[in-house]
Amino acid sequence: MSVSTPPEHHMTLNRLATIARLVAGAAHEVNNALQVIGGSAELLQNRTDLPEPVQKTLSRIRDQAARAASAMTGVVALSRAQPEGGTYLVDMCDVANRAVDLRRYSIGRADLTVQLDVAPEPQLVNGHRLHLLQAVLNMIQNAEQALAPRRAGRIRVEVVEEGDHVALRVSDDGPGVPSADRDNIFLPFFTSRPRPESTGLGLPVAREIAQAHRGSLELEPAAVGASFRLRVPKAPSRT
């Protein structure tokens, strides 16, 4: 069922959509150039007559081109975080289930476990299912990266009703977020993890999506590990 966007938001949404298209177009062009750079370096590496220092330089060129291309992918995702037009009824329990299913193989390969706890009744919000799914996937992947160094640990994904909001929480029993990083983790391109494994765009994109849905994404206090809570207003009752 479609829900029209309030009139006062149309102008803002249209401006954001225009900016998003411009940013996505520029990022696409940069990404094409990076693919050519990386591909050319790979072709040169296939030659057997190049000295070792040159081979090492070509490897660095390929690695940095791949890192930059990954960052450009994140920029495109960030530019497209704002919803356009109408929104639809979305069950956050279904979103959580789908996100866990999509990441289950990767979680298993890393010797991690995942626990899914959702409310017994559908938790409906007005939004865009794919955008919200992307936000939750980013949150889960962030937990995976936090646990990756020790290749062990547990991720919990929970959906609960909180008054007039629906809360989706992703927590882990990893090392947690250092106090020095807590003010920076939602800044684009900030990361305390090795690149290119982390581009520093997962959490910023997830927060942009939450805010575009008139919600929030916050780091919660946790006795062990880290806990991130995405809150979105519940859809009005239609009874």
C-alpha positions in Angstrom: 0.0 0.0 0.0 1.4 3.4 -1.0 1.7 6.2 1.4 2.1 9.7 0.0 4.9 11.9 1.2 3.8 15.0 3.1 3.9 18.1 0.7 6.5 20.0 2.8 9.0 17.2 2.1 8.6 17.1 -1.7 11.0 20.0 -2.5 13.7 18.6 -0.2 13.3 15.1 -1.6 13.5 16.5 -5.2 16.7 18.4 -4.4 18.3 15.5 -2.8 17.3 13.2 -5.7 19.0 15.7 -8.1 22.2 15.8 -6.0 22.1 12.0 -5.7 22.0 11.6 -9.5 24.9 14.0 -10.0 27.0 12.3 -7.4 26.2 8.8 -8.7 27.1 9.9 -12.3 30.4 11.4 -11.2 31.2 8.3 -9.1 30.4 6.1 -12.1 32.9 7.9 -14.3 35.6 7.7 -11.7 34.9 4.1 -11.2 35.3 3.4 -14.9 38.7 5.1 -14.9 39.7 3.1 -11.9 38.7 -0.2 -13.6 40.9 0.8 -16.6 43.9 1.6 -14.3 43.5 -1.7 -12.3 43.0 -3.7 -15.5 46.1 -2.2 -17.2 48.2 -2.9 -14.2 47.0 -6.5 -14.2 47.9 -6.9 -17.8 51.4 -5.6 -17.2 51.8 -7.9 -14.3 51.3 -10.9 -16.6 54.6 -10.0 -18.4 57.5 -12.2 -17.3 60.3 -9.7 -18.2 59.5 -7.1 -15.6 61.9 -6.7 -12.6 60.6 -7.4 -9.1 60.4 -3.7 -8.0 58.1 -3.0 -11.0 55.9 -6.0 -10.2 55.6 -4.7 -6.6 54.6 -1.2 -7.9 52.0 -2.7 -10.1 50.6 -4.7 -7.2 50.3 -1.4 -5.2 48.6 0.3 -8.2 46.0 -2.6 -8.4 45.4 -2.6 -4.6 44.9 1.2 -4.5 42.6 1.2 -7.6 40.5 -1.6 -6.0 40.3 0.4 -2.7 39.3 3.6 -4.5 36.7 1.7 -6.6 35.2 0.2 -3.4 35.0 3.7 -1.9 33.2 4.9 -5.0 30.7 2.1 -4.6 30.0 3.4 -1.1 29.7 7.0 -2.3 27.0 5.8 -4.8 25.2 4.0 -2.0 25.4 7.1 0.2 24.0 9.3 -2.5 21.1 7.0 -3.0 20.2 6.7 0.7 17.4 9.3 0.5 14.0 7.9 -0.5 12.3 9.3 -3.6 8.5 9.7 -4.0 6.0 7.6 -2.0 6.8 5.0 0.6 5.4 1.6 1.4 4.5 -0.6 4.3 7.5 -2.6 5.3 7.8 -5.4 7.9 11.0 -4.9 9.8 10.9 -8.5 11.0 10.9 -9.6 7.3 13.8 -7.2 6.6 15.8 -8.7 9.5 15.1 -12.3 8.3 16.2 -11.4 4.8 19.4 -9.7 5.9 20.4 -12.6 8.1 19.8 -15.0 5.3 21.9 -13.0 2.9 24.8 -12.8 5.3 24.5 -16.3 6.8 27.0 -17.9 4.4 29.7 -15.2 5.1 29.0 -15.4 8.8 29.5 -19.2 8.8 32.7 -19.1 6.8 34.1 -16.8 9.4 33.3 -19.3 12.1 30.8 -16.9 13.6 27.3 -17.6 14.9 24.2 -15.5 14.4 21.0 -15.3 16.6 17.8 -13.8 15.2 15.1 -12.6 17.6 12.1 -10.9 16.1 8.7 -9.8 17.5 5.9 -12.4 17.1 3.8 -9.9 15.2 4.8 -7.9 12.0 6.5 -4.6 12.9 5.3 -2.3 10.1 6.9 1.0 9.1 6.5 3.3 6.2 9.6 3.1 4.0 11.6 1.5 1.2 12.3 -2.2 1.8 15.6 -2.3 -0.2 17.0 0.8 1.4 16.2 -0.6 4.9 17.6 -3.9 3.9 20.8 -2.2 2.9 21.0 -0.5 6.2 20.6 -3.7 8.1 23.1 -5.5 5.9 25.7 -2.8 6.6 25.1 -3.1 10.4 25.6 -6.9 10.2 28.7 -6.6 8.1 30.1 -4.1 10.6 29.7 -6.7 13.3 31.3 -9.3 11.2 34.3 -7.1 10.6 34.6 -6.4 14.3 34.8 -10.1 15.1 36.9 -11.1 12.0 40.4 -10.8 13.7 39.6 -13.6 16.1 37.3 -15.7 13.8 34.9 -16.4 16.6 32.0 -14.8 18.3 28.3 -14.2 18.1 26.1 -11.7 16.3 22.5 -11.0 17.5 19.8 -9.4 15.4 16.7 -8.3 17.2 13.5 -6.6 16.2 11.2 -5.2 19.0 8.4 -2.7 19.4 9.4 0.5 21.3 6.4 2.6 21.9 5.6 4.4 18.6 8.8 3.1 17.0 10.2 -0.2 15.7 13.8 -0.9 16.9 16.2 -3.2 15.1 19.3 -3.9 17.1 22.5 -5.6 15.9 25.0 -6.5 18.6 28.1 -8.5 18.9 30.4 -9.8 21.6 33.6 -8.4 20.0 36.1 -5.9 21.3 33.5 -3.0 21.2 34.1 0.5 19.9 37.1 2.4 21.5 36.0 5.5 23.3 38.2 7.6 21.1 36.3 6.4 18.0 32.7 6.8 19.2 32.4 10.4 17.9 33.7 9.4 14.5 32.2 6.1 13.6 29.3 7.7 11.6 31.6 10.0 9.6 32.1 8.9 6.0 35.4 7.1 5.3 36.3 6.9 8.9 37.5 3.4 9.8 39.9 1.9 12.4 40.1 -1.3 10.4 42.5 -2.3 7.6 41.6 -1.2 4.1 40.3 -2.3 1.6 38.3 -4.6 4.0 36.5 -1.6 5.4 35.8 1.6 3.4 34.3 3.5 6.3 31.0 3.9 4.6 28.8 1.1 6.0 27.6 2.8 9.1 27.3 6.3 7.6 25.1 4.9 4.8 23.0 3.0 7.3 22.5 6.2 9.4 21.6 8.2 6.3 19.0 5.6 5.4 17.6 5.7 9.0 17.4 9.5 9.0 15.7 9.5 5.6 13.0 7.3 7.1 12.7 9.9 10.0 14.5 7.5 12.3 17.9 7.2 13.9 20.9 4.9 14.1 22.9 5.0 17.4 25.6 3.2 19.2 24.2 1.9 22.5 26.0 1.3 25.7 26.9 -2.4 26.0 28.6 -4.4 28.7 30.4 -6.5 26.1 31.0 -5.8 22.4 29.0 -3.3 20.5 25.3 -2.7 20.0 23.8 -0.5 17.2 20.1 0.3 17.3 18.1 1.5 14.2 14.8 3.1 15.2 12.0 3.9 12.7 8.5 5.3 13.4 5.8 2.7 13.3 3.3 2.9 10.5 0.0 4.5 11.7 -2.7 2.0 12.4 -5.3 1.6 9.6 -8.0 0.0 11.7 
